[in-house]
Amino acid sequence: VQLVESGGGLVQPGGSLRISCAASGYLFRIYDMGWYRQAPGKQRELAATISHDGVANYTDSVKGRFIISRDNVAHSVTLQMNSLKPEDTAVYYCNLHIIWTGQDYWGQGTQVTVSS
């Protein structure tokens, strides 16, 4: 399984950004998808996940600002980020979690920088 991310970049505080991730390879198992982020000097943390049946989960700091969605036909996941804050600055990693085996796959990461 390969994960390819797109989007990211530099945005001013209060702005919006969208990042997407497309999965390819052997995808015949049920899987969840999500986005994790890692800020400089900090551990990687969950930003948002979405289950195979569309149930979304967000970390408290992004609730009401971020929206995660998935396209099961295209095997992709998108994170719409609104009202961005400087503390959202991080490398965002796409994750695919195979439910049956517990195996995780990761994208290469995409940089999101919120700064004026």
C-alpha positions in Angstrom: 0.0 0.0 0.0 1.3 3.4 -1.0 0.0 6.8 0.2 0.6 9.9 -1.8 -0.3 13.3 -0.2 -1.0 16.6 -1.9 -1.7 20.1 -0.8 -0.2 21.8 2.2 1.9 25.0 2.0 1.9 28.4 3.7 -1.2 30.2 4.8 -2.0 33.2 6.9 -3.7 32.9 10.3 -7.5 32.6 9.8 -7.0 31.1 6.3 -8.0 27.7 4.9 -6.1 24.9 3.3 -7.0 21.5 2.0 -4.7 18.4 2.0 -5.5 15.1 0.3 -4.1 11.6 0.3 -4.7 8.9 -2.3 -4.0 5.2 -1.5 -3.0 2.6 -4.0 -2.0 -1.0 -3.9 -3.8 -4.0 -2.2 -6.9 -2.4 -0.7 -9.3 -5.2 -0.4 -9.5 -5.1 3.4 -11.6 -2.8 5.4 -9.6 0.2 6.6 -9.8 3.5 8.5 -8.0 6.6 7.3 -6.8 9.7 9.0 -4.4 12.5 9.4 -1.7 12.9 12.1 0.5 15.8 12.6 3.9 16.5 14.1 5.1 20.0 15.1 8.8 20.8 15.6 10.1 19.3 18.9 6.8 17.5 19.6 5.4 14.0 19.2 3.2 13.0 16.4 -0.5 13.4 17.4 -3.8 12.6 15.9 -5.6 15.4 14.1 -8.6 13.6 12.6 -9.6 10.1 11.6 -12.5 8.7 9.6 -13.7 5.1 9.9 -14.4 2.7 7.1 -18.1 3.6 7.5 -17.7 7.3 7.7 -17.5 8.1 11.4 -15.2 11.1 12.0 -13.1 11.7 15.0 -11.2 14.9 15.8 -8.7 16.0 18.4 -10.2 18.7 20.6 -8.0 21.5 19.3 -9.4 21.2 15.7 -13.0 20.5 16.4 -15.3 22.9 14.6 -12.4 24.0 12.3 -11.3 20.9 10.4 -13.4 18.6 8.3 -12.3 15.1 7.3 -13.9 13.2 4.4 -13.1 10.1 2.4 -13.9 8.7 -1.0 -14.1 4.9 -0.9 -14.1 4.6 -4.7 -11.0 6.7 -5.1 -9.4 5.3 -1.9 -8.7 8.8 -0.7 -9.0 11.0 2.3 -9.2 14.8 2.5 -8.7 17.2 5.4 -10.3 20.7 5.0 -8.7 23.0 7.4 -10.4 26.3 8.2 -9.7 29.1 10.6 -6.1 28.0 10.8 -3.9 29.1 13.7 -0.1 29.3 14.0 -0.3 26.3 16.4 -1.6 24.2 13.5 1.8 24.4 11.9 3.2 20.9 11.5 4.0 18.2 9.1 0.8 16.3 8.4 0.9 12.6 7.8 -1.7 10.5 6.1 -2.5 7.2 7.8 -4.3 4.1 6.6 -5.2 1.5 9.2 -6.1 -2.0 8.2 -8.7 -3.1 10.7 -8.3 -6.9 10.3 -4.6 -7.0 10.7 -3.9 -3.8 12.7 -1.3 -2.8 10.2 -0.6 0.9 9.6 0.6 2.6 6.5 2.0 6.2 6.4 2.4 8.9 3.8 5.6 10.9 3.4 4.1 13.9 5.1 3.2 17.4 3.8 4.2 20.6 5.5 1.5 23.0 6.7 2.7 26.4 7.9 0.4 29.0 9.4 2.2 32.4 9.6 1.7 36.0 8.8 
